[in-house]
Amino acid sequence: MQNHSNRTHRTPNPFLKRSIISTSAMMAAVILSTSIPQTVMAATPERSTTVVDGPATYQVVYNGDDTKGILEMTGIVTSEKDRIVVNENKDERNIMVKRPVQIPVRADGQSKTVSCYTGDTVAQVLAQAGVSLGSSDRVNLDLDAPILSDTSIAVTRYYNVYLVDRGVAKAYCIPEGTVAQSMASTDVVLQGDDVFSNANETVSENLVIGVDHVSYKEVKTTEEIPYSVVKQSSDSLYQGSTQVKNRGSNGSKIVTSRQKFVNGEYVSSQVIHEEVVTKPVDEVVLVGSKAKPSAVATGISITPQGSLVDASGKSVSYSRKIVGSCTAYTGGGTTSTGRPAAVGRVAVNPNVIPYGSKLYICSPDGKYVYGYAIAADTGGALMSGRVLCDLYMNSYGECVNFGRRPMAVYVLN
């Protein structure tokens, strides 16, 4: 609200009165410069004179027509840039001092500065700024309010929009801004977590605004907890070979999720609680750390782990495949590990194939199959590296028929 101060001055003879007048009551404006020549008039009757200078109004009773003298009486100081507007009739004179000012005007998201004079109206400044008003638009000041030095003008646009909720439309007139900001000025109250579907859209004329109805549902599901694999170094296995010590097993948990639905359709889910039912058991894998014997020195070749299909069609995994020269022996007796000699208990170099290792033995092309065996015995030829494996057989004839030939020995997991 613009404030006006009232000041009263006295002449030696006439009397002064305090009052406030509206510039709309002024008549037949005459613009004078500040250097107004003094007019000398004889027997001029006394007239009431109102002087307005921005927020200040002066009421003077004066018996002359000297505008400059009247201004000097009130103590008003003017400059060449100021305008002096005089409105008068036979009974009353009105003088307005209009001073140049720069007035900020904000409209349509932009700000501009307008050069004008105090005493101009808000409507005049808006016209000068090129701002036209719609029937619903609002200004922070009355359009006929006079401009003061500290006046700031702001225009808020209003738009006719339609709110559609569950198929029912209702018209609103709301101020500029986003839908969420502007609808806050209405009596619309959304329930729960409901939101305007185009909440961030800028309001425009005849915009259709929707409402998204949000609901939630808690759902419980059972999920697996994968087990972890823990590796342990083992000096009983050769480097590059592994062996499963303990098989792992998955655990389980009950997961409670909060599902979000918008207008009845699922959109997202958030885990709010987990309860472990069964803890997972780690799988322990032994990793060999023992250095392998030289393949060149022993006359054998070693390839890394893999899988094979045995003579019965069963798939078997192995840690190493060793190919080398093999022989056969028979005659019974006791093996180096104290077990009776028998088919399936073969002699090896324990530095290459540790005692107790489970084996599968066949020719490299798979046409000759000795079958499953256990490393249980050894001998000089084996320890020297001349022979990879000596296979026990039931008879001397079988040994002769076998002779000496390359064989593939698979060290099983």
ZIPE-V813184 format. One line per field, one symbol per residue. phi: phi as a letter, one per 20 degrees, with the letter a starting at -180 (. if undefined). psi: psi as a letter, one per 20 degrees, with the letter a starting at -180 (. if undefined). burial: I if it has 9 or more other C-alpha atoms within 8 Angstrom, else O. A space follows every 10 residues. Layout:
phi = ???
psi = ???
burial = ???
This chain:
phi = .edcddcccd egdfddcebc ceffefclfc edefeeffdd celfffcfcd ddcmfeccdc dcdcdeffff ffgeneddcf efddddcbcf dbcccdeddf bddfcdblmc ccddebcgnf egffffffem dddefdfcdf cffefffdfd fcdcddfcce ccedclnddc ecdcffpfgf ffffedefcf elefcffdge fffbfmfedd ceedccbecd cdcfdffddd dcfceedfgn dcbfecfebf ebbddddded cdlndfcabc fdaccfecff dfeddedfcf fffffffemc ccdfgabcdf feneececeb dddafcccbb omndffenef fafnddebef fecggnfecc cbfgenfdce ofbcfcbbaf fffenfcfbd efcfbfgfff ffmcbfcdde eff
psi = ppqpqpqpqq rhgrqqqprp qqiiiqqmpo pqrhnpqppo qplpqpqppp ppncipppop oqkrjngghg ghhijpprrh iqpopppqah iqppppooqp roppppqkjq pqpppaqqhq rhhgggghik oqprhiqqqi qqhjpqprhj pppppoqqqp rppoolipqp qqoqrqargg ghiiiajpoq qcjqrphlhj qpprpkpppr ppoprqpppp qpqqoqqqpp ppqpjiqqpi qrpogpprqq aqqpppqopp pokipphrqp piqpopgpqq pqppppppip pqqphghikr qpqrqbqroa hjjpppqqhq ppprpqaqra ibaprhjjqq prpiorproi hgoqqippqp prqhijhpoh bqrpoirarg hghijhpgpo pprhrhghgg hgcpqpqpop oq.
burial = OOOOOIIIII IOOIOIIIOO OOOOOIOOOO OIIIOOOOOO OOOOOIIIII IIIIIIIIII IIIIOIIIOI IIIIOOOOOO OIIIIIIIOO OIIIIIIIII IIIIIIIOOO OOOIOIIIII IIOOIIIOIO OOOOOIIIIO OOOOOIIIIO IOIIIIIIII IIIIOOOOOO OIIIIIOIII OIIOOOOOOO OOOIIIOOIO OOIIOOIOII IIIIIOOOOO OOOOIOIIIO OOOIOOIIIO IIIIOOOIII IIIIIIIIII IIOOOOOOOO IOOIOIOOII IIIIIIIIII OOOOIOOIII IIOIIOOOIO OOOOOIIIII IIIIIIIIII OOOIIOOOOO IIIIIIIIIO OOIIIOIIII IIIIOOOOIO IIIIIIIIIO OIIOIIIIII IIIIOIOIIO OIOOOIIIII III
